[in-house]
Amino acid sequence: MGEGIRGRRKARGMTLSELGEQVGVTASHLSQIERGLIEPSLGLLRRIAQVLAVSVQQLFDSPPEQRVVLLPVARAPVITFPGFNGTYRFLSADSKDDLVFSRPIKVFEIELEAGMWLSDTPLQSVTDECCYVIDGALDFHIGAEPLHLDSGDSLFLPLHTEYHVFNAGPGTARILWANATTGMAL
């Protein structure tokens, strides 16, 4: 288990002190857990898993292999989803077979035709999310007022934000979207 915690902590670029501060224990205490010298309580395991955005079970698994991955555009998976409009090109997947988001960040490019909504119904962010408009114009409907984004604009959506996105421009919009993963899969 200690190896799983250490691997996931390092994959997120966190120090022992940073993780300890967020879960309420000292760096020394975490170091002893990672080295297998002491066993954490279930409550502490839950807090560690929450901060590392994994399930408690994943803390017991071997950490995912960390390696540099070049993904040529021709091999990037392109997918459509029921109830969603546009095409999604996954930029953080290793291949078409790697769509279980084990990486700390999920990144994809969306192409949305003019006059189309991103989804049939409003969405709610399940993680922190960020949207960057590469080309085109979008209207984000968050609450009563739409927010208009043009090429080069970006928008941060915190966890549990309800939104609906419309391509307000005359042509296809290209959007770069990133979210923190929480062990979710397609």
C-alpha positions as CSV (number, residue, x, y, z in Angstrom):
1,M,0.0,0.0,0.0
2,G,2.8,2.4,0.8
3,E,4.2,2.0,-2.6
4,G,0.8,2.8,-4.2
5,I,0.5,6.0,-2.1
6,R,4.1,7.1,-2.9
7,G,3.7,6.5,-6.6
8,R,0.4,8.4,-6.9
9,R,1.7,11.2,-4.7
10,K,4.8,11.6,-6.9
11,A,2.7,11.3,-10.1
12,R,0.8,14.4,-8.9
13,G,4.1,16.2,-8.2
14,M,3.3,16.4,-4.4
15,T,5.9,16.4,-1.6
16,L,5.3,14.5,1.6
17,S,4.8,17.8,3.4
18,E,2.1,19.0,0.8
19,L,0.1,15.8,1.1
20,G,0.5,15.7,4.9
21,E,-0.8,19.2,5.2
22,Q,-3.9,18.4,3.1
23,V,-4.7,15.2,5.0
24,G,-3.8,16.4,8.5
25,V,-0.6,14.5,9.4
26,T,3.1,15.2,9.3
27,A,5.4,14.4,6.5
28,S,7.2,12.0,8.9
29,H,4.0,10.1,9.5
30,L,3.3,9.8,5.8
31,S,6.9,8.7,5.1
32,Q,6.5,5.9,7.7
33,I,3.3,4.8,5.9
34,E,4.9,4.8,2.5
35,R,7.8,2.7,3.8
36,G,5.5,0.2,5.4
37,L,6.6,0.9,8.9
38,I,3.1,1.8,10.2
39,E,-0.5,1.2,9.1
40,P,-2.8,4.2,8.5
41,S,-6.4,4.4,9.8
42,L,-9.2,3.9,7.4
43,G,-10.1,7.6,7.8
44,L,-6.6,8.6,6.9
45,L,-6.7,6.3,3.9
46,R,-9.9,7.9,2.7
47,R,-8.4,11.4,3.1
48,I,-5.3,10.4,1.2
49,A,-7.4,8.8,-1.6
50,Q,-9.5,12.0,-1.9
51,V,-6.5,14.3,-2.2
52,L,-4.8,12.0,-4.7
53,A,-8.1,11.7,-6.7
54,V,-8.2,7.9,-6.6
55,S,-10.3,5.3,-4.8
56,V,-9.0,3.7,-1.5
57,Q,-8.7,0.4,-3.5
58,Q,-6.3,2.1,-5.9
59,L,-3.9,3.0,-3.0
60,F,-3.4,-0.8,-2.6
61,D,-2.6,-1.4,-6.3
62,S,0.8,-0.9,-7.8
63,P,1.1,2.7,-9.0
64,P,0.5,3.3,-12.7
65,E,3.6,3.2,-14.8
66,Q,4.9,6.7,-15.4
67,R,6.5,7.2,-18.8
68,V,6.7,9.8,-21.5
69,V,4.2,9.2,-24.2
70,L,4.2,10.7,-27.7
71,L,0.7,10.4,-29.2
72,P,0.7,11.3,-32.9
73,V,-2.5,13.0,-34.0
74,A,-3.3,10.2,-36.4
75,R,-3.4,7.8,-33.4
76,A,-5.3,10.0,-31.0
77,P,-8.7,8.3,-30.3
78,V,-11.7,10.2,-31.7
79,I,-15.0,9.4,-30.1
80,T,-18.6,10.5,-30.1
81,F,-20.9,10.0,-27.1
82,P,-24.7,9.5,-27.1
83,G,-26.4,12.7,-26.0
84,F,-23.4,14.8,-26.9
85,N,-22.7,16.7,-30.1
86,G,-19.3,17.1,-31.7
87,T,-16.3,14.9,-31.9
88,Y,-13.8,14.3,-29.0
89,R,-10.1,13.7,-29.7
90,F,-8.4,12.3,-26.5
91,L,-5.0,13.8,-26.1
92,S,-4.0,12.2,-22.8
93,A,-4.7,8.6,-23.9
94,D,-1.8,6.3,-24.9
95,S,-4.0,4.7,-27.6
96,K,-7.6,3.9,-28.6
97,D,-7.4,1.1,-25.9
98,D,-6.3,3.5,-23.1
99,L,-9.5,5.3,-22.2
100,V,-9.6,4.5,-18.5
101,F,-8.3,7.7,-17.2
102,S,-5.5,6.7,-14.9
103,R,-3.6,9.9,-15.5
104,P,-4.1,12.8,-13.1
105,I,-5.3,15.0,-15.9
106,K,-7.6,14.2,-18.9
107,V,-7.2,16.4,-21.9
108,F,-9.2,16.4,-25.1
109,E,-10.0,18.5,-28.1
110,I,-13.6,19.0,-29.1
111,E,-14.9,20.1,-32.5
112,L,-18.5,21.5,-32.3
113,E,-20.4,22.6,-35.4
114,A,-22.0,26.1,-35.6
115,G,-25.4,26.4,-34.0
116,M,-25.0,23.2,-32.0
117,W,-25.2,22.6,-28.2
118,L,-22.4,20.5,-26.7
119,S,-24.9,18.2,-25.1
120,D,-28.6,17.6,-25.3
121,T,-29.1,18.6,-21.7
122,P,-27.1,20.8,-19.2
123,L,-24.0,19.1,-17.7
124,Q,-22.4,19.2,-14.3
125,S,-18.7,19.2,-13.8
126,V,-17.6,16.1,-11.9
127,T,-14.1,17.4,-11.3
128,D,-12.4,20.8,-11.7
129,E,-12.4,21.5,-15.4
130,C,-10.9,24.1,-17.8
131,C,-12.0,25.0,-21.3
132,Y,-9.8,26.9,-23.8
133,V,-11.3,28.1,-27.1
134,I,-8.8,27.4,-29.9
135,D,-11.0,28.6,-32.8
136,G,-14.6,29.9,-32.9
137,A,-16.9,31.3,-30.3
138,L,-18.9,29.7,-27.5
139,D,-21.7,30.7,-25.1
140,F,-21.4,29.0,-21.7
141,H,-24.8,29.1,-19.9
142,I,-24.0,29.1,-16.2
143,G,-26.9,30.3,-14.1
144,A,-29.0,33.1,-15.7
145,E,-26.4,34.8,-17.8
146,P,-24.4,33.3,-20.7
147,L,-20.7,33.9,-20.7
148,H,-19.3,34.5,-24.2
149,L,-15.9,33.1,-25.1
150,D,-14.0,33.9,-28.3
151,S,-10.8,32.3,-29.7
152,G,-8.0,32.5,-27.0
153,D,-10.5,32.8,-24.1
154,S,-10.5,30.2,-21.3
155,L,-12.9,29.3,-18.5
156,F,-12.4,27.4,-15.2
157,L,-15.3,25.4,-14.0
158,P,-15.0,24.2,-10.4
159,L,-16.4,20.9,-9.2
160,H,-20.3,20.6,-9.4
161,T,-20.8,23.6,-11.7
162,E,-23.9,23.2,-13.9
163,Y,-23.4,24.4,-17.4
164,H,-24.6,24.2,-21.0
165,V,-22.4,25.1,-24.0
166,F,-23.5,26.5,-27.4
167,N,-21.4,27.2,-30.5
168,A,-22.4,30.8,-31.1
169,G,-20.0,31.4,-34.0
170,P,-20.4,31.1,-37.7
171,G,-18.1,28.1,-38.1
172,T,-16.9,25.0,-36.3
173,A,-15.5,25.7,-32.8
174,R,-12.3,23.9,-31.6
175,I,-12.1,23.6,-27.9
176,L,-9.3,22.3,-25.6
177,W,-10.8,20.8,-22.5
178,A,-9.0,19.5,-19.4
179,N,-10.2,17.9,-16.2
180,A,-8.7,16.3,-13.2
181,T,-9.5,12.6,-13.1
182,T,-11.2,10.9,-10.2
183,G,-10.8,7.3,-11.3
184,M,-13.6,7.8,-13.8
185,A,-13.9,5.8,-17.1
186,L,-16.0,6.3,-20.2
